[in-house]
């Protein structure tokens, strides 16, 4: 990933926001994998973590964040603050992961 600072807070101690560049976002839509679905069905009987789905969601979040950062850097930002995630079903067996935040230019205080 880049040198872009990413945080879920509204400001970063020791830094000043010198430019507010607006909302940036990144998303990905992923579908369930048949093999993962089969294993998830079996886990419903015995319980436990659905590791295949956990991995899928982690990969999806990483991809959404990377796309958000790419958009932010494209407009001149060196940070994205107040980052949030959203998930939505877009079709049976498919979900969107959305990462969004505020693109800013930060300057370190001396």
N, C-alpha and C positions, 0 to 999 in steps of 0.2 A: 504494500500500500504506500501511499505518498506521505509527504510531510505535513499534510493537512491535519490540524487539530480537530478532533471530534469529541463532543461532550454533550451530556444531557442537562447541563446547568446553563443558566442565562449569562454568566460571565466567568472569566478565568482569572483567578487571583494573580496579580503581577502583570496583567495585560490590560490594554485599553483598546476598545473597539473604535477604530478610526473610520470604518465604512460599513454601512449596513447594505448588503446586496440583495436581500430578499430570500424568499422561500426556495429551497432546492429539494429535490426528491429523487429517489431511485426505487425501482420496483422489479419484481420478477414474479412470474406465474409458474407454479410447479404442479405437476400431476403426481398422484400416488403411483408407486411401482407395484406391479402384481405380486412380486416376491415379498415385498415389504408388507403388502396387504394380507397375504397368507399368514405370515409370522405374527402380525398384529392380531389377526383373528384367533390364533392359538393362545396369545398372551391374555386375551379376554377370559379364557378359562382358568389360567394359572396365576394371572396377575404379574406385575412387574413393569419395568420401563420398556417402552416401545423404541428401542435404540435406532432402528431404521428410520423412524419418523423424526427422532431427535436429530440425527445426522442430516436428514433432508432439510429440516427447519434451520439448523445452524448454517448449512451451505447457502440456503436462500437468504438469510439475514446478511451474510457476508457479501453476497452478490448485490443485494439491494443497497447496502452501505457503499460498496465500491462505485456503483452507478451514481449515487448521491454525491460522493466526493468528486467524481469526474465532472459532474455538472457544476459543482461549486468552483472547482479549479478553472473550469472553462469560462467563468465570469469574473475571475480574478480573486477569488477568496483564498485565504490561507487557513480558515477555520469554519466549522459548522457547529453552531451552538444550539441548545435546546432540542436535541435530537430525540425523535420519538419513532415508534414502530406501530404499524397497523396491519392486521390480517383480515382478509375477506375471502369468502368462497365465491368463485367466479363461474364454476361449473361443477357438476357432480365429480368428485374426486380430484378437483383442482383448486388451488388457493393462491391468492396474491399476497406477497409480503411487501409492504411499503415502508421505506425509511424516509423520514423528512426532517428538516430542520432549517435554521436560519443561517445563510451564508454571510460571513463577515470577514473583514480584514482586521487582524489583530496586530498590535504593536506592543512589544515588551517594554514595561516601565523600567527605567534605570535607577 
